[in-house]
Amino acid sequence: MGSHFLAMVMFAACVAVVFSVLMKDEPLEQLRLGGLLFAGFVGTAVVLGWLLLPFPL
Amino acid sequence: MGRKSRDSRRSRVGTAPPQEASGPDSGRALAAATLAWVMPGGGHLWLGRRQKGLVFLVVIPAMFLCGLWLEGRLFPFEASQPLVLLAAFAGLGNGLPYLVASLAGLGEGRVVAETFEYGNTFMIVSGLLNMLVCLDAYDVALGRK
């Protein structure tokens, strides 16, 4: 797999699913928390990526 | 201090604290946690939490396999390198998939692969998540959840 973004999205999806199923019992609540976690992970990674862009490796 | 409050305090002191896990409940909880470690989701399936068990059974091994596919490494138990040792313990949290992959000689890791660190992260985190699942199965078996 060459896409770092895809790897990050897969990672975020897996972690969000496990956390939401661990923490909530009702399917609707699991869906809500899972979506929130997934969006939070991906959104944070994208924002951090943009913020770190000006810095040299 | 009034008599009433002294009495209430005495009665509170005299009351035995709630019993922690003991006897058959504790054994059942340990069995659930062990089963959850050996087979991710197995503890929940055994306890009748089918939906949760199936999700863990699919997602955690899938994460581990993703890590192998991304050419991550199964870290060895080397006491001289504390971070490697911690990563090895985290990987061990995967249970049976970890043992099978170790015995099959998988997870050598290819340091020059661009996804090497991603692979490591997938395998370490899936092990840590399975440890949380084990603790959850333990709590469920004790009736705390």
N, CA and C atoms of all chains as a GROMACS GRO file, in nm:
protein
  606
    1MET      N    1   0.085  -0.120   0.000
    1MET     CA    2   0.000   0.000   0.000
    1MET      C    3   0.088   0.124   0.000
    2GLY      N    4   0.069   0.210  -0.098
    2GLY     CA    5   0.153   0.327  -0.107
    2GLY      C    6   0.092   0.451  -0.046
    3SER      N    7  -0.037   0.447  -0.021
    3SER     CA    8  -0.104   0.567   0.026
    3SER      C    9  -0.100   0.577   0.178
    4HIS      N   10  -0.030   0.678   0.227
    4HIS     CA   11  -0.023   0.698   0.371
    4HIS      C   12  -0.160   0.741   0.424
    5PHE      N   13  -0.231   0.818   0.344
    5PHE     CA   14  -0.364   0.864   0.387
    5PHE      C   15  -0.459   0.747   0.406
    6LEU      N   16  -0.453   0.653   0.311
    6LEU     CA   17  -0.541   0.536   0.320
    6LEU      C   18  -0.507   0.452   0.444
    7ALA      N   19  -0.377   0.438   0.471
    7ALA     CA   20  -0.335   0.364   0.591
    7ALA      C   21  -0.388   0.432   0.716
    8MET      N   22  -0.379   0.565   0.719
    8MET     CA   23  -0.428   0.640   0.835
    8MET      C   24  -0.579   0.627   0.850
    9VAL      N   25  -0.650   0.631   0.738
    9VAL     CA   26  -0.797   0.617   0.743
    9VAL      C   27  -0.836   0.478   0.793
   10MET      N   28  -0.766   0.376   0.746
   10MET     CA   29  -0.794   0.239   0.792
   10MET      C   30  -0.768   0.225   0.941
   11PHE      N   31  -0.657   0.283   0.984
   11PHE     CA   32  -0.622   0.277   1.126
   11PHE      C   33  -0.729   0.347   1.210
   12ALA      N   34  -0.768   0.466   1.166
   12ALA     CA   35  -0.869   0.543   1.240
   12ALA      C   36  -1.001   0.466   1.245
   13ALA      N   37  -1.038   0.403   1.134
   13ALA     CA   38  -1.165   0.329   1.130
   13ALA      C   39  -1.162   0.212   1.228
   14CYS      N   40  -1.053   0.136   1.229
   14CYS     CA   41  -1.044   0.020   1.318
   14CYS      C   42  -1.049   0.064   1.465
   15VAL      N   43  -0.971   0.164   1.500
   15VAL     CA   44  -0.966   0.208   1.640
   15VAL      C   45  -1.102   0.266   1.682
   16ALA      N   46  -1.165   0.341   1.592
   16ALA     CA   47  -1.296   0.400   1.624
   16ALA      C   48  -1.400   0.290   1.647
   17VAL      N   49  -1.398   0.187   1.564
   17VAL     CA   50  -1.496   0.078   1.580
   17VAL      C   51  -1.475   0.007   1.714
   18VAL      N   52  -1.350  -0.027   1.745
   18VAL     CA   53  -1.326  -0.101   1.870
   18VAL      C   54  -1.363  -0.015   1.992
   19PHE      N   55  -1.322   0.110   1.992
   19PHE     CA   56  -1.354   0.197   2.106
   19PHE      C   57  -1.505   0.215   2.122
   20SER      N   58  -1.573   0.239   2.012
   20SER     CA   59  -1.718   0.266   2.023
   20SER      C   60  -1.792   0.141   2.071
   21VAL      N   61  -1.752   0.024   2.024
   21VAL     CA   62  -1.818  -0.099   2.067
   21VAL      C   63  -1.784  -0.131   2.213
   22LEU      N   64  -1.661  -0.096   2.254
   22LEU     CA   65  -1.624  -0.118   2.394
   22LEU      C   66  -1.702  -0.028   2.488
   23MET      N   67  -1.719   0.097   2.447
   23MET     CA   68  -1.772   0.196   2.541
   23MET      C   69  -1.923   0.207   2.542
   24LYS      N   70  -1.989   0.170   2.435
   24LYS     CA   71  -2.135   0.184   2.428
   24LYS      C   72  -2.200   0.049   2.402
   25ASP      N   73  -2.323   0.035   2.451
   25ASP     CA   74  -2.394  -0.092   2.434
   25ASP      C   75  -2.499  -0.086   2.323
   26GLU      N   76  -2.560   0.031   2.304
   26GLU     CA   77  -2.666   0.044   2.204
   26GLU      C   78  -2.606   0.072   2.066
   27PRO      N   79  -2.658   0.003   1.962
   27PRO     CA   80  -2.601   0.022   1.827
   27PRO      C   81  -2.600   0.168   1.780
   28LEU      N   82  -2.706   0.242   1.813
   28LEU     CA   83  -2.713   0.381   1.768
   28LEU      C   84  -2.605   0.466   1.835
   29GLU      N   85  -2.587   0.441   1.964
   29GLU     CA   86  -2.483   0.513   2.039
   29GLU      C   87  -2.344   0.474   1.988
   30GLN      N   88  -2.328   0.346   1.955
   30GLN     CA   89  -2.200   0.300   1.902
   30GLN      C   90  -2.170   0.369   1.770
   31LEU      N   91  -2.274   0.379   1.687
   31LEU     CA   92  -2.257   0.443   1.556
   31LEU      C   93  -2.219   0.591   1.573
   32ARG      N   94  -2.286   0.655   1.667
   32ARG     CA   95  -2.261   0.799   1.689
   32ARG      C   96  -2.118   0.821   1.741
   33LEU      N   97  -2.081   0.743   1.843
   33LEU     CA   98  -1.947   0.759   1.900
   33LEU      C   99  -1.839   0.719   1.799
   34GLY      N  100  -1.865   0.610   1.727
   34GLY     CA  101  -1.768   0.565   1.627
   34GLY      C  102  -1.746   0.672   1.520
   35GLY      N  103  -1.854   0.731   1.472
   35GLY     CA  104  -1.843   0.836   1.371
   35GLY      C  105  -1.768   0.957   1.423
   36LEU      N  106  -1.798   0.992   1.548
   36LEU     CA  107  -1.731   1.107   1.610
   36LEU      C  108  -1.581   1.082   1.624
   37LEU      N  109  -1.547   0.961   1.672
   37LEU     CA  110  -1.405   0.928   1.690
   37LEU      C  111  -1.332   0.925   1.555
   38PHE      N  112  -1.397   0.863   1.457
   38PHE     CA  113  -1.335   0.853   1.324
   38PHE      C  114  -1.311   0.992   1.266
   39ALA      N  115  -1.414   1.075   1.272
   39ALA     CA  116  -1.400   1.211   1.219
   39ALA      C  117  -1.293   1.288   1.297
   40GLY      N  118  -1.290   1.267   1.427
   40GLY     CA  119  -1.190   1.335   1.510
   40GLY      C  120  -1.049   1.292   1.475
   41PHE      N  121  -1.029   1.161   1.459
   41PHE     CA  122  -0.895   1.110   1.425
   41PHE      C  123  -0.848   1.166   1.291
   42VAL      N  124  -0.934   1.150   1.190
   42VAL     CA  125  -0.895   1.190   1.054
   42VAL      C  126  -0.879   1.342   1.047
   43GLY      N  127  -0.975   1.414   1.104
   43GLY     CA  128  -0.970   1.561   1.102
   43GLY      C  129  -0.844   1.613   1.171
   44THR      N  130  -0.814   1.557   1.288
   44THR     CA  131  -0.695   1.601   1.362
   44THR      C  132  -0.568   1.573   1.282
   45ALA      N  133  -0.562   1.454   1.221
   45ALA     CA  134  -0.443   1.418   1.143
   45ALA      C  135  -0.424   1.514   1.025
   46VAL      N  136  -0.534   1.547   0.957
   46VAL     CA  137  -0.524   1.637   0.842
   46VAL      C  138  -0.481   1.777   0.887
   47VAL      N  139  -0.542   1.825   0.995
   47VAL     CA  140  -0.507   1.959   1.044
   47VAL      C  141  -0.360   1.963   1.089
   48LEU      N  142  -0.318   1.859   1.165
   48LEU     CA  143  -0.178   1.855   1.209
   48LEU      C  144  -0.083   1.847   1.089
   49GLY      N  145  -0.125   1.770   0.989
   49GLY     CA  146  -0.043   1.759   0.868
   49GLY      C  147  -0.023   1.895   0.802
   50TRP      N  148  -0.130   1.972   0.792
   50TRP     CA  149  -0.120   2.105   0.732
   50TRP      C  150  -0.035   2.198   0.819
   51LEU      N  151  -0.052   2.188   0.951
   51LEU     CA  152   0.025   2.276   1.040
   51LEU      C  153   0.175   2.244   1.035
   52LEU      N  154   0.206   2.117   1.014
   52LEU     CA  155   0.348   2.076   1.013
   52LEU      C  156   0.413   2.096   0.876
   53LEU      N  157   0.332   2.131   0.777
   53LEU     CA  158   0.382   2.143   0.640
   53LEU      C  159   0.502   2.239   0.626
   54PRO      N  160   0.500   2.357   0.693
   54PRO     CA  161   0.612   2.450   0.675
   54PRO      C  162   0.742   2.401   0.736
   55PHE      N  163   0.736   2.307   0.828
   55PHE     CA  164   0.859   2.264   0.896
   55PHE      C  165   0.938   2.167   0.808
   56PRO      N  166   1.070   2.182   0.807
   56PRO     CA  167   1.151   2.091   0.726
   56PRO      C  168   1.158   1.954   0.792
   57LEU      N  169   1.184   1.850   0.713
   57LEU     CA  170   1.200   1.716   0.768
   57LEU      C  171   1.328   1.716   0.850
   58MET      N  172  -2.114   1.687   6.799
   58MET     CA  173  -2.165   1.586   6.704
   58MET      C  174  -2.281   1.511   6.769
   59GLY      N  175  -2.392   1.505   6.703
   59GLY     CA  176  -2.511   1.442   6.759
   59GLY      C  177  -2.499   1.290   6.761
   60ARG      N  178  -2.591   1.234   6.843
   60ARG     CA  179  -2.589   1.089   6.857
   60ARG      C  180  -2.621   1.019   6.724
   61LYS      N  181  -2.712   1.086   6.652
   61LYS     CA  182  -2.757   1.025   6.526
   61LYS      C  183  -2.641   1.006   6.427
   62SER      N  184  -2.557   1.114   6.417
   62SER     CA  185  -2.448   1.104   6.320
   62SER      C  186  -2.343   1.003   6.366
   63ARG      N  187  -2.320   0.996   6.501
   63ARG     CA  188  -2.224   0.896   6.552
   63ARG      C  189  -2.272   0.756   6.519
   64ASP      N  190  -2.404   0.737   6.539
   64ASP     CA  191  -2.460   0.605   6.512
   64ASP      C  192  -2.447   0.568   6.365
   65SER      N  193  -2.475   0.669   6.280
   65SER     CA  194  -2.468   0.639   6.136
   65SER      C  195  -2.326   0.607   6.094
   66ARG      N  196  -2.229   0.680   6.158
   66ARG     CA  197  -2.090   0.652   6.123
   66ARG      C  198  -2.051   0.511   6.170
   67ARG      N  199  -2.096   0.476   6.295
   67ARG     CA  200  -2.064   0.344   6.348
   67ARG      C  201  -2.121   0.235   6.257
   68SER      N  202  -2.244   0.261   6.213
   68SER     CA  203  -2.306   0.158   6.130
   68SER      C  204  -2.233   0.145   5.996
   69ARG      N  205  -2.180   0.260   5.947
   69ARG     CA  206  -2.107   0.253   5.820
   69ARG      C  207  -1.976   0.177   5.840
   70VAL      N  208  -1.907   0.208   5.956
   70VAL     CA  209  -1.779   0.142   5.983
   70VAL      C  210  -1.802  -0.007   6.002
   71GLY      N  211  -1.912  -0.040   6.069
   71GLY     CA  212  -1.939  -0.180   6.099
   71GLY      C  213  -1.978  -0.260   5.977
   72THR      N  214  -2.025  -0.192   5.874
   72THR     CA  215  -2.069  -0.264   5.755
   72THR      C  216  -1.948  -0.317   5.679
   73ALA      N  217  -1.955  -0.441   5.641
   73ALA     CA  218  -1.844  -0.500   5.566
   73ALA      C  219  -1.837  -0.437   5.428
   74PRO      N  220  -1.716  -0.410   5.377
   74PRO     CA  221  -1.705  -0.353   5.242
   74PRO      C  222  -1.757  -0.452   5.140
   75PRO      N  223  -1.803  -0.400   5.026
   75PRO     CA  224  -1.855  -0.491   4.924
   75PRO      C  225  -1.748  -0.591   4.883
   76GLN      N  226  -1.789  -0.714   4.870
   76GLN     CA  227  -1.695  -0.821   4.837
   76GLN      C  228  -1.638  -0.803   4.697
   77GLU      N  229  -1.507  -0.812   4.688
   77GLU     CA  230  -1.444  -0.813   4.556
   77GLU      C  231  -1.465  -0.950   4.494
   78ALA      N  232  -1.419  -0.962   4.371
   78ALA     CA  233  -1.437  -1.088   4.301
   78ALA      C  234  -1.378  -1.204   4.381
   79SER      N  235  -1.456  -1.307   4.398
   79SER     CA  236  -1.405  -1.424   4.469
   79SER      C  237  -1.479  -1.546   4.420
   80GLY      N  238  -1.417  -1.660   4.439
   80GLY     CA  239  -1.482  -1.786   4.409
   80GLY      C  240  -1.513  -1.805   4.263
   81PRO      N  241  -1.628  -1.865   4.234
   81PRO     CA  242  -1.661  -1.902   4.096
   81PRO      C  243  -1.670  -1.782   4.002
   82ASP      N  244  -1.721  -1.666   4.054
   82ASP     CA  245  -1.730  -1.546   3.970
   82ASP      C  246  -1.594  -1.503   3.921
   83SER      N  247  -1.500  -1.505   4.015
   83SER     CA  248  -1.364  -1.463   3.981
   83SER      C  249  -1.303  -1.560   3.878
   84GLY      N  250  -1.327  -1.688   3.899
   84GLY     CA  251  -1.276  -1.788   3.804
   84GLY      C  252  -1.336  -1.768   3.666
   85ARG      N  253  -1.466  -1.741   3.664
   85ARG     CA  254  -1.535  -1.719   3.536
   85ARG      C  255  -1.480  -1.594   3.467
   86ALA      N  256  -1.455  -1.491   3.548
   86ALA     CA  257  -1.403  -1.367   3.491
   86ALA      C  258  -1.263  -1.388   3.435
   87LEU      N  259  -1.181  -1.462   3.508
   87LEU     CA  260  -1.046  -1.489   3.459
   87LEU      C  261  -1.049  -1.574   3.331
   88ALA      N  262  -1.143  -1.669   3.329
   88ALA     CA  263  -1.157  -1.752   3.209
   88ALA      C  264  -1.199  -1.666   3.090
   89ALA      N  265  -1.291  -1.573   3.114
   89ALA     CA  266  -1.337  -1.485   3.005
   89ALA      C  267  -1.223  -1.397   2.955
   90ALA      N  268  -1.144  -1.344   3.048
   90ALA     CA  269  -1.033  -1.257   3.009
   90ALA      C  270  -0.928  -1.338   2.932
   91THR      N  271  -0.902  -1.460   2.979
   91THR     CA  272  -0.803  -1.544   2.911
   91THR      C  273  -0.849  -1.581   2.770
   92LEU      N  274  -0.978  -1.616   2.762
   92LEU     CA  275  -1.034  -1.651   2.631
   92LEU      C  276  -1.029  -1.530   2.538
   93ALA      N  277  -1.057  -1.412   2.594
   93ALA     CA  278  -1.053  -1.289   2.514
   93ALA      C  279  -0.911  -1.261   2.465
   94TRP      N  280  -0.813  -1.298   2.546
   94TRP     CA  281  -0.674  -1.278   2.503
   94TRP      C  282  -0.638  -1.379   2.392
   95VAL      N  283  -0.672  -1.506   2.415
   95VAL     CA  284  -0.634  -1.609   2.318
   95VAL      C  285  -0.699  -1.581   2.182
   96MET      N  286  -0.830  -1.555   2.185
   96MET     CA  287  -0.902  -1.528   2.061
   96MET      C  288  -0.975  -1.394   2.079
   97PRO      N  289  -0.930  -1.289   2.015
   97PRO     CA  290  -0.996  -1.159   2.032
   97PRO      C  291  -1.148  -1.171   2.012
   98GLY      N  292  -1.223  -1.124   2.109
   98GLY     CA  293  -1.369  -1.135   2.102
   98GLY      C  294  -1.424  -1.263   2.160
   99GLY      N  295  -1.338  -1.360   2.185
   99GLY     CA  296  -1.384  -1.490   2.236
   99GLY      C  297  -1.449  -1.480   2.373
  100GLY      N  298  -1.394  -1.393   2.456
  100GLY     CA  299  -1.451  -1.375   2.590
  100GLY      C  300  -1.592  -1.323   2.585
  101HIS      N  301  -1.615  -1.224   2.500
  101HIS     CA  302  -1.750  -1.167   2.487
  101HIS      C  303  -1.847  -1.269   2.426
  102LEU      N  304  -1.799  -1.344   2.329
  102LEU     CA  305  -1.886  -1.447   2.269
  102LEU      C  306  -1.925  -1.550   2.374
  103TRP      N  307  -1.831  -1.589   2.456
  103TRP     CA  308  -1.856  -1.688   2.561
  103TRP      C  309  -1.955  -1.636   2.665
  104LEU      N  310  -1.949  -1.503   2.686
  104LEU     CA  311  -2.039  -1.442   2.785
  104LEU      C  312  -2.175  -1.405   2.725
  105GLY      N  313  -2.194  -1.435   2.598
  105GLY     CA  314  -2.323  -1.408   2.534
  105GLY      C  315  -2.335  -1.271   2.472
  106ARG      N  316  -2.227  -1.194   2.471
  106ARG     CA  317  -2.229  -1.062   2.404
  106ARG      C  318  -2.188  -1.082   2.259
  107ARG      N  319  -2.282  -1.133   2.181
  107ARG     CA  320  -2.247  -1.178   2.047
  107ARG      C  321  -2.202  -1.062   1.956
  108GLN      N  322  -2.278  -0.952   1.961
  108GLN     CA  323  -2.247  -0.841   1.869
  108GLN      C  324  -2.106  -0.787   1.895
  109LYS      N  325  -2.076  -0.762   2.024
  109LYS     CA  326  -1.943  -0.710   2.057
  109LYS      C  327  -1.835  -0.811   2.022
  110GLY      N  328  -1.861  -0.937   2.058
  110GLY     CA  329  -1.762  -1.041   2.031
  110GLY      C  330  -1.729  -1.053   1.883
  111LEU      N  331  -1.832  -1.049   1.800
  111LEU     CA  332  -1.807  -1.063   1.656
  111LEU      C  333  -1.728  -0.944   1.601
  112VAL      N  334  -1.761  -0.824   1.650
  112VAL     CA  335  -1.687  -0.706   1.603
  112VAL      C  336  -1.540  -0.718   1.641
  113PHE      N  337  -1.513  -0.756   1.766
  113PHE     CA  338  -1.372  -0.771   1.808
  113PHE      C  339  -1.303  -0.883   1.732
  114LEU      N  340  -1.377  -0.989   1.709
  114LEU     CA  341  -1.321  -1.105   1.639
  114LEU      C  342  -1.279  -1.069   1.496
  115VAL      N  343  -1.350  -0.975   1.436
  115VAL     CA  344  -1.317  -0.936   1.298
  115VAL      C  345  -1.212  -0.825   1.297
  116VAL      N  346  -1.236  -0.720   1.377
  116VAL     CA  347  -1.155  -0.598   1.362
  116VAL      C  348  -1.013  -0.614   1.416
  117ILE      N  349  -0.998  -0.675   1.532
  117ILE     CA  350  -0.864  -0.681   1.593
  117ILE      C  351  -0.768  -0.771   1.512
  118PRO      N  352  -0.808  -0.894   1.475
  118PRO     CA  353  -0.718  -0.971   1.388
  118PRO      C  354  -0.697  -0.903   1.252
  119ALA      N  355  -0.799  -0.832   1.202
  119ALA     CA  356  -0.782  -0.761   1.074
  119ALA      C  357  -0.674  -0.654   1.087
  120MET      N  358  -0.675  -0.584   1.199
  120MET     CA  359  -0.570  -0.483   1.222
  120MET      C  360  -0.433  -0.549   1.227
  121PHE      N  361  -0.427  -0.662   1.296
  121PHE     CA  362  -0.299  -0.734   1.308
  121PHE      C  363  -0.250  -0.778   1.170
  122LEU      N  364  -0.343  -0.834   1.091
  122LEU     CA  365  -0.305  -0.879   0.956
  122LEU      C  366  -0.262  -0.762   0.869
  123CYS      N  367  -0.331  -0.649   0.887
  123CYS     CA  368  -0.293  -0.527   0.814
  123CYS      C  369  -0.148  -0.491   0.847
  124GLY      N  370  -0.114  -0.500   0.976
  124GLY     CA  371   0.022  -0.470   1.020
  124GLY      C  372   0.124  -0.560   0.952
  125LEU      N  373   0.089  -0.690   0.943
  125LEU     CA  374   0.180  -0.783   0.875
  125LEU      C  375   0.193  -0.748   0.727
  126TRP      N  376   0.078  -0.715   0.668
  126TRP     CA  377   0.075  -0.682   0.525
  126TRP      C  378   0.157  -0.556   0.497
  127LEU      N  379   0.156  -0.463   0.592
  127LEU     CA  380   0.231  -0.338   0.575
  127LEU      C  381   0.379  -0.355   0.612
  128GLU      N  382   0.420  -0.480   0.628
  128GLU     CA  383   0.560  -0.516   0.652
  128GLU      C  384   0.613  -0.465   0.786
  129GLY      N  385   0.522  -0.468   0.885
  129GLY     CA  386   0.566  -0.434   1.020
  129GLY      C  387   0.640  -0.551   1.083
  130ARG      N  388   0.690  -0.526   1.202
  130ARG     CA  389   0.776  -0.626   1.268
  130ARG      C  390   0.712  -0.673   1.398
  131LEU      N  391   0.724  -0.802   1.425
  131LEU     CA  392   0.688  -0.854   1.557
  131LEU      C  393   0.812  -0.841   1.644
  132PHE      N  394   0.806  -0.751   1.739
  132PHE     CA  395   0.928  -0.721   1.815
  132PHE      C  396   0.965  -0.834   1.910
  133PRO      N  397   1.095  -0.860   1.923
  133PRO     CA  398   1.140  -0.966   2.015
  133PRO      C  399   1.145  -0.916   2.160
  134PHE      N  400   1.150  -1.009   2.252
  134PHE     CA  401   1.160  -0.972   2.394
  134PHE      C  402   1.307  -0.950   2.429
  135GLU      N  403   1.350  -0.826   2.416
  135GLU     CA  404   1.489  -0.791   2.445
  135GLU      C  405   1.493  -0.693   2.561
  136ALA      N  406   1.541  -0.744   2.676
  136ALA     CA  407   1.542  -0.660   2.796
  136ALA      C  408   1.640  -0.544   2.782
  137SER      N  409   1.740  -0.557   2.693
  137SER     CA  410   1.839  -0.450   2.679
  137SER      C  411   1.780  -0.327   2.610
  138GLN      N  412   1.668  -0.345   2.540
  138GLN     CA  413   1.604  -0.233   2.471
  138GLN      C  414   1.462  -0.216   2.524
  139PRO      N  415   1.444  -0.127   2.621
  139PRO     CA  416   1.314  -0.115   2.689
  139PRO      C  417   1.197  -0.088   2.594
  140LEU      N  418   1.217  -0.003   2.494
  140LEU     CA  419   1.105   0.028   2.403
  140LEU      C  420   1.067  -0.093   2.318
  141VAL      N  421   1.169  -0.168   2.278
  141VAL     CA  422   1.142  -0.292   2.201
  141VAL      C  423   1.067  -0.392   2.290
  142LEU      N  424   1.108  -0.396   2.415
  142LEU     CA  425   1.042  -0.488   2.510
  142LEU      C  426   0.894  -0.450   2.527
  143LEU      N  427   0.869  -0.320   2.540
  143LEU     CA  428   0.730  -0.274   2.554
  143LEU      C  429   0.648  -0.308   2.429
  144ALA      N  430   0.710  -0.286   2.313
  144ALA     CA  431   0.641  -0.318   2.187
  144ALA      C  432   0.613  -0.467   2.177
  145ALA      N  433   0.707  -0.549   2.229
  145ALA     CA  434   0.686  -0.694   2.226
  145ALA      C  435   0.568  -0.732   2.315
  146PHE      N  436   0.560  -0.672   2.432
  146PHE     CA  437   0.446  -0.701   2.521
  146PHE      C  438   0.315  -0.658   2.458
  147ALA      N  439   0.316  -0.541   2.393
  147ALA     CA  440   0.195  -0.494   2.326
  147ALA      C  441   0.154  -0.590   2.216
  148GLY      N  442   0.251  -0.637   2.140
  148GLY     CA  443   0.220  -0.733   2.033
  148GLY      C  444   0.164  -0.862   2.088
  149LEU      N  445   0.216  -0.904   2.202
  149LEU     CA  446   0.170  -1.028   2.265
  149LEU      C  447   0.021  -1.020   2.301
  150GLY      N  448  -0.027  -0.898   2.319
  150GLY     CA  449  -0.170  -0.879   2.349
  150GLY      C  450  -0.262  -0.931   2.241
  151ASN      N  451  -0.209  -0.955   2.122
  151ASN     CA  452  -0.292  -1.006   2.012
  151ASN      C  453  -0.333  -1.152   2.030
  152GLY      N  454  -0.266  -1.221   2.121
  152GLY     CA  455  -0.303  -1.359   2.150
  152GLY      C  456  -0.266  -1.456   2.039
  153LEU      N  457  -0.364  -1.539   2.001
  153LEU     CA  458  -0.339  -1.647   1.905
  153LEU      C  459  -0.281  -1.597   1.772
  154PRO      N  460  -0.335  -1.489   1.712
  154PRO     CA  461  -0.276  -1.442   1.586
  154PRO      C  462  -0.127  -1.412   1.600
  155TYR      N  463  -0.089  -1.355   1.714
  155TYR     CA  464   0.053  -1.324   1.737
  155TYR      C  465   0.135  -1.452   1.743
  156LEU      N  466   0.083  -1.551   1.819
  156LEU     CA  467   0.158  -1.676   1.834
  156LEU      C  468   0.171  -1.749   1.701
  157VAL      N  469   0.061  -1.752   1.625
  157VAL     CA  470   0.065  -1.820   1.494
  157VAL      C  471   0.164  -1.750   1.402
  158ALA      N  472   0.158  -1.616   1.399
  158ALA     CA  473   0.249  -1.541   1.311
  158ALA      C  474   0.394  -1.562   1.353
  159SER      N  475   0.418  -1.566   1.484
  159SER     CA  476   0.555  -1.588   1.532
  159SER      C  477   0.606  -1.725   1.490
  160LEU      N  478   0.520  -1.827   1.512
  160LEU     CA  479   0.562  -1.963   1.478
  160LEU      C  480   0.582  -1.981   1.328
  161ALA      N  481   0.503  -1.906   1.250
  161ALA     CA  482   0.513  -1.918   1.104
  161ALA      C  483   0.629  -1.834   1.049
  162GLY      N  484   0.697  -1.765   1.136
  162GLY     CA  485   0.811  -1.685   1.091
  162GLY      C  486   0.771  -1.557   1.020
  163LEU      N  487   0.646  -1.515   1.041
  163LEU     CA  488   0.602  -1.389   0.979
  163LEU      C  489   0.644  -1.272   1.070
  164GLY      N  490   0.626  -1.153   1.019
  164GLY     CA  491   0.653  -1.036   1.101
  164GLY      C  492   0.801  -1.008   1.119
  165GLU      N  493   0.879  -1.043   1.020
  165GLU     CA  494   1.022  -1.010   1.025
  165GLU      C  495   1.040  -0.859   1.015
  166GLY      N  496   0.952  -0.796   0.937
  166GLY     CA  497   0.961  -0.652   0.918
  166GLY      C  498   1.067  -0.616   0.816
  167ARG      N  499   1.035  -0.517   0.732
  167ARG     CA  500   1.133  -0.471   0.633
  167ARG      C  501   1.152  -0.322   0.659
  168VAL      N  502   1.265  -0.292   0.723
  168VAL     CA  503   1.287  -0.155   0.772
  168VAL      C  504   1.283  -0.052   0.660
  169VAL      N  505   1.325  -0.092   0.540
  169VAL     CA  506   1.330   0.006   0.430
  169VAL      C  507   1.193   0.026   0.363
  170ALA      N  508   1.095  -0.056   0.401
  170ALA     CA  509   0.962  -0.038   0.342
  170ALA      C  510   0.902   0.093   0.392
  171GLU      N  511   0.834   0.164   0.303
  171GLU     CA  512   0.780   0.295   0.345
  171GLU      C  513   0.664   0.280   0.444
  172THR      N  514   0.607   0.159   0.449
  172THR     CA  515   0.496   0.138   0.542
  172THR      C  516   0.540   0.064   0.670
  173PHE      N  517   0.671   0.051   0.690
  173PHE     CA  518   0.722  -0.026   0.804
  173PHE      C  519   0.665   0.026   0.937
  174GLU      N  520   0.671   0.157   0.958
  174GLU     CA  521   0.624   0.213   1.084
  174GLU      C  522   0.472   0.201   1.097
  175TYR      N  523   0.402   0.212   0.985
  175TYR     CA  524   0.257   0.193   0.989
  175TYR      C  525   0.224   0.050   1.033
  176GLY      N  526   0.299  -0.045   0.976
  176GLY     CA  527   0.276  -0.185   1.013
  176GLY      C  528   0.299  -0.207   1.161
  177ASN      N  529   0.409  -0.152   1.213
  177ASN     CA  530   0.435  -0.164   1.357
  177ASN      C  531   0.321  -0.106   1.438
  178THR      N  532   0.276   0.012   1.396
  178THR     CA  533   0.169   0.079   1.471
  178THR      C  534   0.041  -0.004   1.471
  179PHE      N  535   0.007  -0.060   1.356
  179PHE     CA  536  -0.114  -0.144   1.349
  179PHE      C  537  -0.104  -0.261   1.446
  180MET      N  538   0.012  -0.329   1.447
  180MET     CA  539   0.023  -0.450   1.529
  180MET      C  540   0.031  -0.417   1.678
  181ILE      N  541   0.101  -0.310   1.712
  181ILE     CA  542   0.112  -0.272   1.853
  181ILE      C  543  -0.025  -0.227   1.906
  182VAL      N  544  -0.093  -0.144   1.828
  182VAL     CA  545  -0.222  -0.091   1.874
  182VAL      C  546  -0.328  -0.202   1.880
  183SER      N  547  -0.325  -0.296   1.785
  183SER     CA  548  -0.424  -0.404   1.792
  183SER      C  549  -0.402  -0.488   1.918
  184GLY      N  550  -0.275  -0.507   1.956
  184GLY     CA  551  -0.248  -0.580   2.081
  184GLY      C  552  -0.298  -0.504   2.202
  185LEU      N  553  -0.275  -0.374   2.203
  185LEU     CA  554  -0.321  -0.293   2.318
  185LEU      C  555  -0.474  -0.290   2.324
  186LEU      N  556  -0.538  -0.280   2.207
  186LEU     CA  557  -0.684  -0.280   2.206
  186LEU      C  558  -0.737  -0.414   2.258
  187ASN      N  559  -0.670  -0.522   2.222
  187ASN     CA  560  -0.717  -0.652   2.272
  187ASN      C  561  -0.700  -0.663   2.423
  188MET      N  562  -0.599  -0.597   2.477
  188MET     CA  563  -0.584  -0.596   2.624
  188MET      C  564  -0.704  -0.525   2.688
  189LEU      N  565  -0.747  -0.414   2.625
  189LEU     CA  566  -0.867  -0.345   2.676
  189LEU      C  567  -0.989  -0.436   2.666
  190VAL      N  568  -0.997  -0.510   2.557
  190VAL     CA  569  -1.110  -0.603   2.538
  190VAL      C  570  -1.108  -0.711   2.647
  191CYS      N  571  -0.988  -0.759   2.682
  191CYS     CA  572  -0.976  -0.858   2.790
  191CYS      C  573  -1.029  -0.801   2.922
  192LEU      N  574  -0.990  -0.677   2.952
  192LEU     CA  575  -1.036  -0.614   3.077
  192LEU      C  576  -1.188  -0.596   3.074
  193ASP      N  577  -1.241  -0.561   2.958
  193ASP     CA  578  -1.387  -0.544   2.944
  193ASP      C  579  -1.458  -0.677   2.966
  194ALA      N  580  -1.403  -0.784   2.910
  194ALA     CA  581  -1.464  -0.917   2.929
  194ALA      C  582  -1.461  -0.954   3.076
  195TYR      N  583  -1.352  -0.921   3.144
  195TYR     CA  584  -1.339  -0.948   3.288
  195TYR      C  585  -1.450  -0.875   3.366
  196ASP      N  586  -1.468  -0.748   3.333
  196ASP     CA  587  -1.571  -0.668   3.400
  196ASP      C  588  -1.712  -0.720   3.371
  197VAL      N  589  -1.735  -0.757   3.246
  197VAL     CA  590  -1.867  -0.809   3.208
  197VAL      C  591  -1.896  -0.937   3.286
  198ALA      N  592  -1.795  -1.023   3.299
  198ALA     CA  593  -1.815  -1.151   3.370
  198ALA      C  594  -1.844  -1.127   3.517
  199LEU      N  595  -1.789  -1.019   3.573
  199LEU     CA  596  -1.814  -0.989   3.714
  199LEU      C  597  -1.944  -0.912   3.735
  200GLY      N  598  -2.011  -0.876   3.626
  200GLY     CA  599  -2.137  -0.803   3.636
  200GLY      C  600  -2.120  -0.655   3.659
  201ARG      N  601  -2.001  -0.604   3.637
  201ARG     CA  602  -1.978  -0.460   3.656
  201ARG      C  603  -2.030  -0.379   3.539
  202LYS      N  604  -2.051  -0.445   3.425
  202LYS     CA  605  -2.098  -0.372   3.306
  202LYS      C  606  -2.222  -0.438   3.250
   0.00000   0.00000   0.00000
